[in-house]
């Protein structure tokens, strides 16, 4: 199976507003190619998890070709 990295350690409370921390964490994971998938907490939905795919990972091409693509509609009310 594909390598899934562990959920990154983020500061408690307010990490959503700390762009420097989240960028540094994501950047380190992306350049390290340790895992194909990185679970990260959602900034929009509390207690939900999003999954980032590392396009530089050696297994990315294989797994992305096997994945189905479905439309994702964002509710415009989120931006009001």
C-alpha distances in whole Angstrom, upper triangle without the diagonal:
4,7,9,12,15,18,20,24,26,30,31,33,34,31,31,34,33,31,32,29,27,27,27,24,22,23,22,19,19,21,19,15,14,11,10,11,14,16,19,22,24,28,29,28,28,26,23,20,19,16,16,14,15,16,17,13,12,9,12,14,11,9,13,14,13,14,17,20,22,25,26,29,30,33,36,38,35,37,41
4,6,10,13,15,18,21,24,27,29,31,31,28,28,31,30,28,28,26,23,23,23,20,18,20,19,15,15,17,15,12,11,8,6,8,11,13,17,20,22,25,26,26,26,24,21,18,16,13,13,11,11,13,13,10,10,7,9,11,10,8,11,13,12,13,16,18,21,24,24,27,28,31,34,35,33,34,38
4,6,10,13,15,18,21,24,26,28,29,25,26,29,27,26,26,23,21,21,21,18,16,17,16,12,13,15,13,10,8,5,5,7,9,11,15,18,21,24,26,25,25,23,20,17,16,12,12,11,10,13,13,9,10,9,10,14,13,11,14,16,16,16,19,21,23,25,25,28,29,32,34,36,33,34,38
4,7,9,12,15,17,21,23,25,25,22,22,25,24,23,23,21,18,19,19,15,14,16,15,11,12,15,13,11,8,5,6,5,6,8,11,15,17,20,22,21,22,19,17,13,13,9,10,9,10,13,14,11,13,11,12,15,15,12,14,18,17,16,19,20,22,24,23,26,26,29,32,33,29,31,35
4,7,8,12,14,18,20,22,23,19,20,23,21,21,20,18,15,16,16,12,11,13,12,8,11,13,11,10,7,5,7,6,5,7,10,13,16,19,22,21,21,18,17,13,13,10,10,10,10,14,14,12,14,14,14,18,18,16,17,20,20,19,22,23,24,26,24,27,27,30,32,33,29,31,34
4,6,9,12,15,17,20,20,17,19,22,20,20,20,17,15,17,16,12,12,15,13,10,13,16,13,13,10,9,11,9,7,7,9,12,15,18,20,20,19,16,15,12,13,11,12,13,14,17,18,15,18,17,17,21,21,19,20,24,23,22,24,25,26,27,25,28,27,30,32,32,29,30,34
4,7,9,12,14,16,17,14,15,18,17,17,17,14,12,14,14,10,11,14,13,11,14,16,15,15,13,11,13,10,7,5,6,8,12,14,17,16,15,13,12,9,10,10,11,13,14,18,19,17,20,19,19,23,23,20,21,25,24,22,24,24,25,26,24,26,25,27,29,29,25,27,30
4,6,10,12,14,15,12,13,16,14,14,14,11,9,12,11,7,9,12,11,9,12,15,14,14,13,12,14,12,8,8,7,9,13,14,18,17,16,15,14,12,12,12,12,14,15,18,19,18,21,21,20,24,25,22,23,27,26,24,27,26,27,28,25,27,26,28,29,30,26,27,30
4,7,9,12,13,10,13,15,13,14,14,10,10,13,12,9,11,14,13,12,15,17,16,18,16,16,18,16,12,11,10,10,14,15,18,18,17,15,16,14,15,15,15,18,18,22,22,21,25,25,24,28,29,26,27,30,30,28,30,30,30,31,28,30,28,29,31,31,27,28,31
4,6,9,9,6,9,12,10,11,11,8,8,11,11,8,11,14,13,13,16,18,18,19,18,18,20,17,13,12,10,9,12,12,16,17,15,14,15,14,15,16,16,19,19,23,23,23,26,26,25,29,30,28,28,31,31,29,31,30,30,30,27,28,26,27,29,28,24,25,28
4,6,7,6,9,11,9,12,12,8,10,13,13,11,14,17,16,17,20,21,21,23,22,22,24,21,17,16,13,12,14,14,17,18,16,15,17,16,18,19,19,22,23,26,27,27,30,30,29,33,34,31,31,35,35,33,34,33,33,33,30,30,28,29,30,29,25,26,28
4,7,7,10,12,11,14,15,12,12,16,16,15,17,20,20,20,23,25,24,26,24,24,26,23,19,17,14,12,14,13,16,16,14,14,16,16,18,20,21,24,25,29,29,29,33,32,31,35,36,33,33,37,36,34,35,34,34,33,30,30,28,28,29,28,24,25,27
4,6,8,9,10,13,15,13,13,17,17,16,18,21,21,22,24,26,27,28,27,26,27,24,20,18,15,12,13,12,14,15,12,13,16,16,18,21,22,25,26,30,31,31,34,34,32,36,37,34,34,37,37,34,35,34,33,32,29,29,26,26,27,25,22,23,24
4,5,6,7,10,12,11,11,14,16,15,17,19,20,21,23,25,26,27,27,26,27,24,20,18,15,12,13,10,13,14,13,14,16,17,18,20,21,24,25,28,30,30,34,34,32,35,36,34,33,36,37,34,34,33,32,31,27,27,24,24,25,23,20,20,22
4,5,5,8,10,8,7,11,12,11,13,16,17,17,19,21,22,23,23,22,23,21,17,15,12,10,11,9,13,14,13,14,15,15,15,17,18,21,22,25,26,26,30,30,28,31,33,30,30,33,34,31,32,30,30,29,26,26,23,24,24,24,20,20,22
4,6,7,10,9,8,11,13,13,13,16,18,18,19,22,23,24,24,23,23,20,17,15,11,9,9,6,10,12,11,13,14,14,14,16,16,20,21,24,25,26,30,29,27,30,32,29,28,32,32,29,30,28,27,26,22,22,19,20,21,20,16,17,19
4,6,9,9,9,11,13,14,15,17,19,20,21,23,24,26,26,25,26,23,20,18,15,13,13,9,12,15,15,17,17,17,17,19,19,22,23,26,27,28,32,32,30,33,35,32,31,34,35,32,32,30,30,28,25,24,21,22,22,21,17,17,19
4,6,6,7,9,10,11,13,14,16,17,19,20,22,24,24,24,24,22,19,18,14,14,14,12,15,17,17,18,19,18,18,19,19,22,22,25,25,26,30,31,29,32,34,31,30,34,35,32,33,31,31,30,27,27,24,25,25,24,20,20,22
4,6,5,6,8,10,10,12,14,15,16,18,20,21,22,22,22,20,17,17,14,14,14,12,15,18,18,19,19,18,17,18,17,19,19,22,22,24,28,28,26,29,31,29,28,31,32,30,31,29,29,28,25,25,22,24,24,24,20,19,22
4,6,5,6,9,10,10,12,14,15,16,18,20,21,22,23,21,18,18,15,16,17,15,18,21,21,22,22,20,19,20,18,20,20,22,22,24,27,28,26,29,32,30,29,32,34,31,33,31,31,30,28,28,26,27,27,27,24,23,26
4,6,5,6,9,10,11,12,14,16,17,19,19,19,21,19,16,16,13,14,15,14,18,20,19,19,20,18,17,18,16,19,19,21,21,22,26,27,25,29,31,29,28,32,33,30,32,30,31,30,28,28,26,28,28,28,24,24,27
4,5,5,6,8,10,11,12,14,15,17,17,17,18,16,13,13,10,11,12,11,15,17,17,17,17,15,14,14,13,16,16,18,19,20,24,24,22,26,28,25,25,28,29,27,28,27,27,27,24,25,23,25,25,25,22,22,25
4,5,5,6,8,10,10,12,14,16,17,17,18,16,13,14,12,14,15,14,17,19,20,20,19,17,15,15,13,15,14,17,17,18,22,23,21,24,27,25,24,27,29,26,28,26,27,26,24,25,23,25,26,26,23,22,26
4,6,5,6,9,10,11,12,15,15,16,18,17,14,15,13,15,17,17,20,22,22,22,21,19,17,17,15,16,15,17,17,18,22,23,22,25,27,26,25,29,30,28,30,29,30,30,27,29,27,29,29,30,26,26,29
4,6,5,6,9,10,11,13,13,13,15,14,11,12,10,13,15,15,19,20,20,19,19,16,15,14,12,14,13,16,16,17,20,21,20,23,25,23,23,27,28,26,28,27,28,28,26,27,26,28,29,30,26,26,29
4,6,5,6,9,10,11,12,12,13,11,9,11,9,12,14,14,18,19,20,19,18,15,13,12,9,11,10,13,13,14,18,18,17,20,22,20,20,23,24,23,25,24,25,25,23,25,23,26,27,28,24,24,28
4,5,5,6,8,10,12,13,14,13,11,14,13,16,17,18,21,23,23,23,21,18,16,15,12,13,10,13,12,13,17,19,17,20,22,21,21,24,26,24,26,25,27,27,25,27,26,28,29,30,27,27,30
4,6,5,6,9,10,11,13,13,11,14,14,17,19,20,23,24,24,24,22,19,18,16,13,14,11,14,12,13,17,18,17,21,23,22,22,25,26,25,28,27,29,29,28,30,28,31,32,33,30,30,33
4,6,5,6,7,8,10,10,8,11,11,15,17,19,22,23,23,22,20,17,15,13,10,10,8,11,11,10,14,15,14,18,20,18,18,22,23,22,25,24,26,27,25,28,27,30,31,32,29,29,33
4,6,6,8,9,9,10,9,13,13,17,18,19,22,24,24,23,21,18,15,13,10,9,6,8,7,8,12,14,12,15,18,17,16,20,21,20,23,22,24,25,24,26,26,29,30,32,28,28,32
4,6,8,10,11,13,12,16,17,20,22,23,26,27,28,27,25,22,19,17,13,12,9,10,8,9,12,15,14,17,19,19,19,22,24,23,26,25,28,28,27,30,29,32,33,35,32,32,35
4,5,8,10,12,12,15,16,20,22,24,27,28,28,27,25,21,19,17,14,13,10,12,9,9,12,14,14,17,19,19,19,22,24,23,26,26,29,30,29,31,31,34,35,37,33,34,37
4,6,7,10,10,14,16,20,22,24,26,27,28,26,24,20,18,15,12,10,7,9,7,5,8,10,10,13,15,15,16,19,20,20,23,23,26,27,27,30,30,33,34,36,33,33,37
4,7,9,10,13,15,19,21,24,26,27,27,25,23,19,18,15,13,12,9,12,10,8,10,11,12,15,16,15,17,20,21,20,24,25,27,29,28,31,31,34,35,37,33,34,38
4,5,7,10,13,17,19,22,24,24,24,22,20,16,15,11,10,9,7,10,10,7,9,9,10,13,14,12,14,17,17,17,20,21,24,25,24,28,28,31,33,34,31,32,36
4,7,10,13,17,18,21,23,23,24,22,20,16,14,10,8,6,5,8,8,6,8,7,6,10,11,9,10,14,14,13,17,18,20,22,22,25,25,29,31,32,29,30,34
4,7,10,13,15,18,20,19,20,18,16,12,10,6,6,5,6,10,11,9,12,10,9,13,13,11,11,15,15,13,16,17,19,20,19,22,22,26,28,29,26,28,31
4,6,10,12,15,17,17,18,16,14,10,8,6,5,7,8,12,13,11,15,14,13,16,17,14,15,18,18,16,19,19,20,21,20,22,22,25,27,28,24,26,29
4,7,9,13,15,14,14,12,10,6,6,4,6,9,11,15,16,15,18,17,15,19,19,16,17,20,20,17,19,19,20,21,19,21,20,23,25,26,22,24,27
4,6,9,12,12,12,10,9,6,5,6,7,11,13,16,18,17,21,20,18,21,22,19,19,23,22,20,21,21,21,21,18,20,19,21,23,23,20,21,25
4,6,9,9,8,7,6,5,6,9,11,14,16,20,22,21,24,23,22,25,26,22,22,26,25,22,23,22,22,22,19,20,18,19,21,21,18,20,22
4,5,6,7,7,5,5,6,9,11,15,17,20,23,23,26,25,22,25,26,23,22,25,25,22,22,21,20,19,16,16,14,16,18,17,14,16,19
4,6,7,9,9,9,9,12,14,17,19,22,24,25,28,27,25,28,29,26,25,28,28,25,25,23,22,21,17,17,14,15,16,16,12,14,16
4,6,9,8,10,10,14,15,19,22,24,27,27,30,29,26,29,30,27,25,28,28,24,24,22,20,19,15,14,11,12,13,12,9,11,14
4,6,6,8,10,13,16,19,22,25,28,27,31,29,27,29,30,26,25,28,28,24,24,22,20,19,15,15,13,13,15,14,11,14,16
4,5,9,11,15,17,21,24,27,29,29,32,30,28,31,32,28,27,31,30,26,26,25,23,23,19,19,17,17,19,17,14,17,19
4,7,10,13,16,20,23,26,28,27,30,28,27,30,30,26,26,29,28,25,25,25,23,23,20,20,19,19,22,20,17,20,22
4,7,10,13,17,20,23,25,24,27,25,24,26,27,23,23,26,25,21,22,21,20,20,16,17,16,17,20,19,16,19,21
4,7,10,13,16,19,22,21,24,22,20,23,23,20,19,23,22,19,20,19,18,19,16,18,17,18,21,21,18,20,23
4,7,10,13,16,19,18,21,19,17,20,21,17,16,20,19,16,17,16,16,16,14,16,15,17,20,20,17,19,22
4,7,10,13,15,14,17,16,13,16,17,14,13,17,16,14,15,15,15,16,15,17,17,20,22,23,20,22,25
4,7,9,12,12,15,14,11,14,16,13,12,16,16,14,16,15,16,17,15,18,18,21,23,24,21,22,26
4,6,9,9,12,10,8,11,12,10,9,13,13,12,14,14,16,17,16,20,20,23,25,27,24,25,29
4,5,6,9,9,7,10,12,11,10,14,15,14,17,17,19,20,20,23,23,26,28,30,27,27,31
4,6,8,9,5,8,11,10,9,12,14,14,16,16,19,20,20,23,23,27,29,31,28,28,32
4,6,8,7,9,12,12,12,14,17,17,20,19,22,24,24,27,27,31,32,34,31,31,35
4,5,5,8,10,10,11,14,15,16,19,19,22,24,24,28,28,32,33,35,32,33,37
4,6,7,8,10,11,13,14,16,19,20,24,26,26,30,31,34,36,38,35,36,40
4,6,5,6,8,10,11,12,16,18,21,24,24,28,29,32,35,37,34,35,39
4,6,5,6,8,10,10,14,15,18,20,21,24,25,29,31,33,31,32,35
4,6,5,6,9,10,13,14,18,20,21,25,27,30,32,35,32,33,37
4,6,5,7,9,12,15,18,21,22,26,28,31,34,36,34,35,39
4,5,5,6,10,12,16,19,20,23,25,28,31,33,31,32,36
4,5,5,8,9,13,16,17,21,22,26,28,31,29,30,33
4,6,8,10,14,16,18,22,24,28,30,33,31,32,36
4,7,10,13,16,18,22,24,28,30,33,31,33,36
4,7,10,13,15,18,21,24,27,29,27,29,33
4,6,10,12,16,19,22,25,27,26,28,31
4,7,9,13,16,19,21,24,23,24,28
4,6,10,13,16,19,21,21,22,25
4,6,10,13,15,18,18,19,22
4,7,10,12,15,14,16,19
4,6,9,12,11,13,16
4,6,9,8,9,12
4,5,6,8,10
4,5,6,7
4,5,5
4,6
4
